[in-house]
Amino acid sequence: MRLVSLCAVVARTTPKGQIEKQVLAWWLYGRTTVARRWIAENL
């Protein structure tokens, strides 16, 4: 649950292209069934 909260905070507070978002997108795509399109639209 803490990871979900952290993801939401990072998604809201950092601009697109920030290294933290790139790492988060890489992790989400590799470890979940989330589509790349969803990641691009929501991060």
PQR file with spaces between the fields and no chain letter, atoms N, CA, C, O and H, PARSE charges and radii, in Angstrom:
ATOM       1  N    MET     1       0.814   -1.187    0.000 -0.4000 1.5000
ATOM       2  CA   MET     1       0.000    0.000    0.000 -0.0000 2.0000
ATOM       3  C    MET     1       0.862    1.256    0.000  0.5500 1.7000
ATOM       4  O    MET     1       0.502    2.254   -0.625 -0.5500 1.4000
ATOM       5  N    ARG     2       1.984    1.218    0.687 -0.4000 1.5000
ATOM       6  CA   ARG     2       2.862    2.391    0.730 -0.0000 2.0000
ATOM       7  C    ARG     2       3.414    2.706   -0.644  0.5500 1.7000
ATOM       8  O    ARG     2       3.608    3.874   -0.981 -0.5500 1.4000
ATOM       9  H    ARG     2       2.276    0.408    1.195  0.4000 1.0000
ATOM      10  N    LEU     3       3.670    1.684   -1.440 -0.4000 1.5000
ATOM      11  CA   LEU     3       4.190    1.910   -2.788 -0.0000 2.0000
ATOM      12  C    LEU     3       3.165    2.638   -3.646  0.5500 1.7000
ATOM      13  O    LEU     3       3.519    3.529   -4.419 -0.5500 1.4000
ATOM      14  H    LEU     3       3.512    0.735   -1.166  0.4000 1.0000
ATOM      15  N    VAL     4       1.910    2.267   -3.515 -0.4000 1.5000
ATOM      16  CA   VAL     4       0.853    2.938   -4.274 -0.0000 2.0000
ATOM      17  C    VAL     4       0.775    4.401   -3.881  0.5500 1.7000
ATOM      18  O    VAL     4       0.626    5.267   -4.743 -0.5500 1.4000
ATOM      19  H    VAL     4       1.622    1.544   -2.887  0.4000 1.0000
ATOM      20  N    SER     5       0.874    4.686   -2.602 -0.4000 1.5000
ATOM      21  CA   SER     5       0.853    6.074   -2.130 -0.0000 2.0000
ATOM      22  C    SER     5       2.050    6.839   -2.667  0.5500 1.7000
ATOM      23  O    SER     5       1.915    7.985   -3.096 -0.5500 1.4000
ATOM      24  H    SER     5       0.996    3.982   -1.902  0.4000 1.0000
ATOM      25  N    LEU     6       3.212    6.219   -2.647 -0.4000 1.5000
ATOM      26  CA   LEU     6       4.419    6.861   -3.161 -0.0000 2.0000
ATOM      27  C    LEU     6       4.278    7.134   -4.652  0.5500 1.7000
ATOM      28  O    LEU     6       4.650    8.211   -5.117 -0.5500 1.4000
ATOM      29  H    LEU     6       3.322    5.288   -2.298  0.4000 1.0000
ATOM      30  N    CYS     7       3.753    6.187   -5.401 -0.4000 1.5000
ATOM      31  CA   CYS     7       3.553    6.371   -6.838 -0.0000 2.0000
ATOM      32  C    CYS     7       2.622    7.541   -7.112  0.5500 1.7000
ATOM      33  O    CYS     7       2.872    8.337   -8.017 -0.5500 1.4000
ATOM      34  H    CYS     7       3.450    5.312   -5.023  0.4000 1.0000
ATOM      35  N    ALA     8       1.561    7.648   -6.345 -0.4000 1.5000
ATOM      36  CA   ALA     8       0.611    8.741   -6.537 -0.0000 2.0000
ATOM      37  C    ALA     8       1.256   10.084   -6.250  0.5500 1.7000
ATOM      38  O    ALA     8       1.022   11.050   -6.976 -0.5500 1.4000
ATOM      39  H    ALA     8       1.357    7.002   -5.610  0.4000 1.0000
ATOM      40  N    VAL     9       2.064   10.160   -5.204 -0.4000 1.5000
ATOM      41  CA   VAL     9       2.743   11.414   -4.860 -0.0000 2.0000
ATOM      42  C    VAL     9       3.733   11.796   -5.948  0.5500 1.7000
ATOM      43  O    VAL     9       3.773   12.952   -6.370 -0.5500 1.4000
ATOM      44  H    VAL     9       2.255    9.376   -4.614  0.4000 1.0000
ATOM      45  N    VAL    10       4.523   10.852   -6.401 -0.4000 1.5000
ATOM      46  CA   VAL    10       5.505   11.128   -7.453 -0.0000 2.0000
ATOM      47  C    VAL    10       4.790   11.563   -8.729  0.5500 1.7000
ATOM      48  O    VAL    10       5.232   12.503   -9.389 -0.5500 1.4000
ATOM      49  H    VAL    10       4.491    9.913   -6.057  0.4000 1.0000
ATOM      50  N    ALA    11       3.713   10.908   -9.080 -0.4000 1.5000
ATOM      51  CA   ALA    11       2.985   11.231  -10.307 -0.0000 2.0000
ATOM      52  C    ALA    11       2.419   12.642  -10.267  0.5500 1.7000
ATOM      53  O    ALA    11       2.400   13.332  -11.287 -0.5500 1.4000
ATOM      54  H    ALA    11       3.354   10.145   -8.543  0.4000 1.0000
ATOM      55  N    ARG    12       1.961   13.073   -9.107 -0.4000 1.5000
ATOM      56  CA   ARG    12       1.357   14.403   -8.998 -0.0000 2.0000
ATOM      57  C    ARG    12       2.371   15.522   -8.881  0.5500 1.7000
ATOM      58  O    ARG    12       2.109   16.633   -9.342 -0.5500 1.4000
ATOM      59  H    ARG    12       1.976   12.513   -8.279  0.4000 1.0000
ATOM      60  N    THR    13       3.513   15.266   -8.281 -0.4000 1.5000
ATOM      61  CA   THR    13       4.404   16.363   -7.908 -0.0000 2.0000
ATOM      62  C    THR    13       5.607   16.576   -8.814  0.5500 1.7000
ATOM      63  O    THR    13       6.275   17.604   -8.695 -0.5500 1.4000
ATOM      64  H    THR    13       3.726   14.364   -7.906  0.4000 1.0000
ATOM      65  N    THR    14       5.906   15.662   -9.701 -0.4000 1.5000
ATOM      66  CA   THR    14       7.093   15.834  -10.542 -0.0000 2.0000
ATOM      67  C    THR    14       6.695   16.043  -11.999  0.5500 1.7000
ATOM      68  O    THR    14       5.697   15.486  -12.457 -0.5500 1.4000
ATOM      69  H    THR    14       5.364   14.828   -9.798  0.4000 1.0000
ATOM      70  N    PRO    15       7.467   16.840  -12.726 -0.5600 1.5000
ATOM      71  CA   PRO    15       7.156   17.080  -14.136  0.2800 2.0000
ATOM      72  C    PRO    15       7.476   15.860  -15.001  0.5500 1.7000
ATOM      73  O    PRO    15       8.265   14.997  -14.615 -0.5500 1.4000
ATOM      74  N    LYS    16       6.851   15.806  -16.172 -0.4000 1.5000
ATOM      75  CA   LYS    16       7.138   14.706  -17.105 -0.0000 2.0000
ATOM      76  C    LYS    16       8.605   14.747  -17.504  0.5500 1.7000
ATOM      77  O    LYS    16       9.181   15.825  -17.650 -0.5500 1.4000
ATOM      78  H    LYS    16       6.210   16.507  -16.486  0.4000 1.0000
ATOM      79  N    GLY    17       9.205   13.588  -17.678 -0.4000 1.5000
ATOM      80  CA   GLY    17      10.607   13.505  -18.067 -0.0000 2.0000
ATOM      81  C    GLY    17      11.569   13.483  -16.895  0.5500 1.7000
ATOM      82  O    GLY    17      12.766   13.264  -17.083 -0.5500 1.4000
ATOM      83  H    GLY    17       8.736   12.712  -17.559  0.4000 1.0000
ATOM      84  N    GLN    18      11.072   13.704  -15.693 -0.4000 1.5000
ATOM      85  CA   GLN    18      11.917   13.663  -14.495 -0.0000 2.0000
ATOM      86  C    GLN    18      12.433   12.232  -14.315  0.5500 1.7000
ATOM      87  O    GLN    18      11.706   11.271  -14.571 -0.5500 1.4000
ATOM      88  H    GLN    18      10.100   13.882  -15.540  0.4000 1.0000
ATOM      89  N    ILE    19      13.664   12.095  -13.883 -0.4000 1.5000
ATOM      90  CA   ILE    19      14.285   10.769  -13.761 -0.0000 2.0000
ATOM      91  C    ILE    19      13.484    9.847  -12.838  0.5500 1.7000
ATOM      92  O    ILE    19      13.413    8.643  -13.084 -0.5500 1.4000
ATOM      93  H    ILE    19      14.254   12.875  -13.676  0.4000 1.0000
ATOM      94  N    GLU    20      12.886   10.392  -11.789 -0.4000 1.5000
ATOM      95  CA   GLU    20      12.086    9.567  -10.879 -0.0000 2.0000
ATOM      96  C    GLU    20      10.895    8.951  -11.607  0.5500 1.7000
ATOM      97  O    GLU    20      10.547    7.794  -11.373 -0.5500 1.4000
ATOM      98  H    GLU    20      12.944   11.370  -11.589  0.4000 1.0000
ATOM      99  N    LYS    21      10.278    9.726  -12.484 -0.4000 1.5000
ATOM     100  CA   LYS    21       9.144    9.200  -13.242 -0.0000 2.0000
ATOM     101  C    LYS    21       9.600    8.164  -14.261  0.5500 1.7000
ATOM     102  O    LYS    21       8.889    7.192  -14.514 -0.5500 1.4000
ATOM     103  H    LYS    21      10.562   10.667  -12.674  0.4000 1.0000
ATOM     104  N    GLN    22      10.754    8.356  -14.836 -0.4000 1.5000
ATOM     105  CA   GLN    22      11.269    7.381  -15.789 -0.0000 2.0000
ATOM     106  C    GLN    22      11.516    6.045  -15.101  0.5500 1.7000
ATOM     107  O    GLN    22      11.188    4.990  -15.643 -0.5500 1.4000
ATOM     108  H    GLN    22      11.332    9.145  -14.631  0.4000 1.0000
ATOM     109  N    VAL    23      12.089    6.096  -13.918 -0.4000 1.5000
ATOM     110  CA   VAL    23      12.343    4.870  -13.153 -0.0000 2.0000
ATOM     111  C    VAL    23      11.029    4.229  -12.736  0.5500 1.7000
ATOM     112  O    VAL    23      10.873    3.012  -12.825 -0.5500 1.4000
ATOM     113  H    VAL    23      12.354    6.954  -13.477  0.4000 1.0000
ATOM     114  N    LEU    24      10.088    5.043  -12.284 -0.4000 1.5000
ATOM     115  CA   LEU    24       8.781    4.524  -11.888 -0.0000 2.0000
ATOM     116  C    LEU    24       8.077    3.868  -13.073  0.5500 1.7000
ATOM     117  O    LEU    24       7.494    2.794  -12.925 -0.5500 1.4000
ATOM     118  H    LEU    24      10.215    6.032  -12.212  0.4000 1.0000
ATOM     119  N    ALA    25       8.122    4.496  -14.239 -0.4000 1.5000
ATOM     120  CA   ALA    25       7.497    3.931  -15.437 -0.0000 2.0000
ATOM     121  C    ALA    25       8.153    2.607  -15.816  0.5500 1.7000
ATOM     122  O    ALA    25       7.468    1.642  -16.155 -0.5500 1.4000
ATOM     123  H    ALA    25       8.596    5.368  -14.359  0.4000 1.0000
ATOM     124  N    TRP    26       9.471    2.568  -15.756 -0.4000 1.5000
ATOM     125  CA   TRP    26      10.203    1.330  -16.059 -0.0000 2.0000
ATOM     126  C    TRP    26       9.787    0.216  -15.100  0.5500 1.7000
ATOM     127  O    TRP    26       9.541   -0.914  -15.523 -0.5500 1.4000
ATOM     128  H    TRP    26      10.027    3.352  -15.481  0.4000 1.0000
ATOM     129  N    TRP    27       9.710    0.539  -13.804 -0.4000 1.5000
ATOM     130  CA   TRP    27       9.340   -0.453  -12.801 -0.0000 2.0000
ATOM     131  C    TRP    27       7.903   -0.916  -13.005  0.5500 1.7000
ATOM     132  O    TRP    27       7.629   -2.116  -12.987 -0.5500 1.4000
ATOM     133  H    TRP    27       9.910    1.457  -13.460  0.4000 1.0000
ATOM     134  N    LEU    28       6.984    0.030  -13.200 -0.4000 1.5000
ATOM     135  CA   LEU    28       5.578   -0.331  -13.399 -0.0000 2.0000
ATOM     136  C    LEU    28       5.404   -1.240  -14.607  0.5500 1.7000
ATOM     137  O    LEU    28       4.696   -2.244  -14.536 -0.5500 1.4000
ATOM     138  H    LEU    28       7.206    1.005  -13.215  0.4000 1.0000
ATOM     139  N    TYR    29       6.044   -0.893  -15.710 -0.4000 1.5000
ATOM     140  CA   TYR    29       5.895   -1.690  -16.924 -0.0000 2.0000
ATOM     141  C    TYR    29       6.491   -3.086  -16.755  0.5500 1.7000
ATOM     142  O    TYR    29       5.947   -4.064  -17.269 -0.5500 1.4000
ATOM     143  H    TYR    29       6.620   -0.077  -15.768  0.4000 1.0000
ATOM     144  N    GLY    30       7.591   -3.174  -16.046 -0.4000 1.5000
ATOM     145  CA   GLY    30       8.252   -4.461  -15.876 -0.0000 2.0000
ATOM     146  C    GLY    30       7.624   -5.374  -14.847  0.5500 1.7000
ATOM     147  O    GLY    30       7.739   -6.595  -14.950 -0.5500 1.4000
ATOM     148  H    GLY    30       8.032   -2.380  -15.629  0.4000 1.0000
ATOM     149  N    ARG    31       6.960   -4.803  -13.855 -0.4000 1.5000
ATOM     150  CA   ARG    31       6.453   -5.600  -12.738 -0.0000 2.0000
ATOM     151  C    ARG    31       4.938   -5.737  -12.673  0.5500 1.7000
ATOM     152  O    ARG    31       4.424   -6.499  -11.854 -0.5500 1.4000
ATOM     153  H    ARG    31       6.866   -3.810  -13.771  0.4000 1.0000
ATOM     154  N    THR    32       4.219   -5.016  -13.518 -0.4000 1.5000
ATOM     155  CA   THR    32       2.758   -5.068  -13.478 -0.0000 2.0000
ATOM     156  C    THR    32       2.223   -5.312  -14.881  0.5500 1.7000
ATOM     157  O    THR    32       2.988   -5.434  -15.837 -0.5500 1.4000
ATOM     158  H    THR    32       4.637   -4.397  -14.183  0.4000 1.0000
ATOM     159  N    THR    33       0.908   -5.381  -14.992 -0.4000 1.5000
ATOM     160  CA   THR    33       0.277   -5.560  -16.296 -0.0000 2.0000
ATOM     161  C    THR    33      -0.207   -4.236  -16.873  0.5500 1.7000
ATOM     162  O    THR    33      -1.003   -4.219  -17.812 -0.5500 1.4000
ATOM     163  H    THR    33       0.286   -5.282  -14.215  0.4000 1.0000
ATOM     164  N    VAL    34       0.263   -3.142  -16.323 -0.4000 1.5000
ATOM     165  CA   VAL    34      -0.138   -1.816  -16.792 -0.0000 2.0000
ATOM     166  C    VAL    34       0.428   -1.583  -18.193  0.5500 1.7000
ATOM     167  O    VAL    34       1.600   -1.854  -18.456 -0.5500 1.4000
ATOM     168  H    VAL    34       0.909   -3.155  -15.560  0.4000 1.0000
ATOM     169  N    ALA    35      -0.420   -1.080  -19.081 -0.4000 1.5000
ATOM     170  CA   ALA    35       0.004   -0.810  -20.457 -0.0000 2.0000
ATOM     171  C    ALA    35       0.863    0.447  -20.520  0.5500 1.7000
ATOM     172  O    ALA    35       0.731    1.343  -19.686 -0.5500 1.4000
ATOM     173  H    ALA    35      -1.371   -0.860  -18.867  0.4000 1.0000
ATOM     174  N    ARG    36       1.737    0.503  -21.508 -0.4000 1.5000
ATOM     175  CA   ARG    36       2.590    1.691  -21.687 -0.0000 2.0000
ATOM     176  C    ARG    36       1.758    2.945  -21.904  0.5500 1.7000
ATOM     177  O    ARG    36       2.113    4.028  -21.440 -0.5500 1.4000
ATOM     178  H    ARG    36       1.843   -0.224  -22.185  0.4000 1.0000
ATOM     179  N    ARG    37       0.658    2.788  -22.609 -0.4000 1.5000
ATOM     180  CA   ARG    37      -0.198    3.957  -22.851 -0.0000 2.0000
ATOM     181  C    ARG    37      -0.723    4.530  -21.540  0.5500 1.7000
ATOM     182  O    ARG    37      -0.705    5.746  -21.350 -0.5500 1.4000
ATOM     183  H    ARG    37       0.370    1.908  -22.986  0.4000 1.0000
ATOM     184  N    TRP    38      -1.189    3.676  -20.633 -0.4000 1.5000
ATOM     185  CA   TRP    38      -1.685    4.149  -19.342 -0.0000 2.0000
ATOM     186  C    TRP    38      -0.571    4.857  -18.580  0.5500 1.7000
ATOM     187  O    TRP    38      -0.793    5.915  -17.992 -0.5500 1.4000
ATOM     188  H    TRP    38      -1.204    2.688  -20.787  0.4000 1.0000
ATOM     189  N    ILE    39       0.609    4.283  -18.588 -0.4000 1.5000
ATOM     190  CA   ILE    39       1.746    4.889  -17.892 -0.0000 2.0000
ATOM     191  C    ILE    39       2.028    6.269  -18.472  0.5500 1.7000
ATOM     192  O    ILE    39       2.213    7.229  -17.724 -0.5500 1.4000
ATOM     193  H    ILE    39       0.790    3.423  -19.065  0.4000 1.0000
ATOM     194  N    ALA    40       2.063    6.375  -19.784 -0.4000 1.5000
ATOM     195  CA   ALA    40       2.359    7.658  -20.427 -0.0000 2.0000
ATOM     196  C    ALA    40       1.297    8.705  -20.119  0.5500 1.7000
ATOM     197  O    ALA    40       1.617    9.880  -19.939 -0.5500 1.4000
ATOM     198  H    ALA    40       1.913    5.595  -20.391  0.4000 1.0000
ATOM     199  N    GLU    41       0.058    8.295  -20.060 -0.4000 1.5000
ATOM     200  CA   GLU    41      -1.020    9.250  -19.800 -0.0000 2.0000
ATOM     201  C    GLU    41      -1.102    9.655  -18.333  0.5500 1.7000
ATOM     202  O    GLU    41      -1.514   10.774  -18.025 -0.5500 1.4000
ATOM     203  H    GLU    41      -0.202    7.341  -20.207  0.4000 1.0000
ATOM     204  N    ASN    42      -0.724    8.777  -17.440 -0.4000 1.5000
ATOM     205  CA   ASN    42      -0.936    9.032  -16.017 -0.0000 2.0000
ATOM     206  C    ASN    42       0.301    9.443  -15.244  0.5500 1.7000
ATOM     207  O    ASN    42       0.189    9.855  -14.090 -0.5500 1.4000
ATOM     208  H    ASN    42      -0.390    7.868  -17.689  0.4000 1.0000
ATOM     209  N    LEU    43       1.465    9.345  -15.838 -0.4000 1.5000
ATOM     210  CA   LEU    43       2.665    9.789  -15.116 -0.0000 2.0000
ATOM     211  C    LEU    43       3.113   11.108  -15.624  0.5500 1.7000
ATOM     212  O    LEU    43       4.109   11.649  -15.141 -0.5500 1.4000
ATOM     213  H    LEU    43       1.556    9.011  -16.776  0.4000 1.0000
